[in-house]
């Protein structure tokens, strides 16, 4: 099935304060930024001054710790104890850091140039040489399938073996797969997808 228009990732985010950007668009853009925060790199040589800025890096660190799932229940309890905070107050600090980091990405960071070549972030494979699993990269996404239900008898739901693609559902969870190490990784920021 060809992906529908909605499933094709558009990553040109509306600029801050743009009057034509609807609330829904802005929300989608913020969500996109949040989802992408882990893969944002700010250590390119021409961005070294940003790397030195505490007002940029501290909110980023907190937001990334949160996004990476490092602030689990036990960690939060330790932090609250050490900082003499209520759980809600810690949540508020994390929210404030995330808001700051989102604003920084929208206003301070230069628009990131899409990479010219794909490279696996895990094994650094560049897709050129033949590997045991083939060559290059694959685009993966999740697709809903459907099967007819035949019957429910004695607690057994009998389902037809043959499946069909559910064309009314959009594909989700798009990502790339490295054919060298078979790891899956997000599409690098700045890259748009198109289908031929
Ligand atoms: Zn790899």
Boltz pocket constraint, residues with backbone or C-beta under 6 A from the ligand:
constraints:
  - pocket:
      binder: B
      contacts: [[A, 120], [A, 121], [A, 122], [A, 123], [A, 124], [A, 125], [A, 178], [A, 179], [A, 180], [A, 181], [A, 182], [A, 183]]
      max_distance: 6.0
